[in-house]
Amino acid sequence: MKLPPSKIVRSSGIQGFTLIEVAIASAILAIALMSILLITTTGIHTARILDRVHVDASSAAAMLSLTNQLQDGSFDRDDLGDVHPDYSGSHEVNLVRSNGLFQVDFTVLSSGQPGASDSRMSVLFFKPGLGGGLPRR
């Protein structure tokens, strides 16, 4: 004797997910995990970019203005002190006017930073007591 299809009952009573439901759940999980991975790698990349210190000529000008010791002619430094060991720089001091106005041309070069560019800057210093010029080095 055959029962009509609507009256067939599973004898085990266990119900499960269909293959379509499992595939959709797997796709949603994969998209969520990829999003988390993308956010994490972007954050790490941004942190590495922000960790790099780019020194420009204004740092060298600030250090010279703190010492306020001008020497006539060109002066080369091995580095910019212990603060920025991967950079080297030079400055050249020229008397602009006989009243003590000096132009200092700074150049800062990167030796160990990939992607860092050279920086150049000119600054005017006024030292009224040295109107005739600076002592030679």
ABEGO torsion letter per residue (X at the ends): XBBBAAABBBAAGBBBBBAAAAAAAAAAAAAAAAAAAAAAAAAAAAAAAAABBBBBAAAAAAAAAAAGBBBBEBBBBABAEAABAABBBBBBBBBABAAGBBBBBBBBBBAABBGBBBBBBBBBBBBAAAAAEBBBX
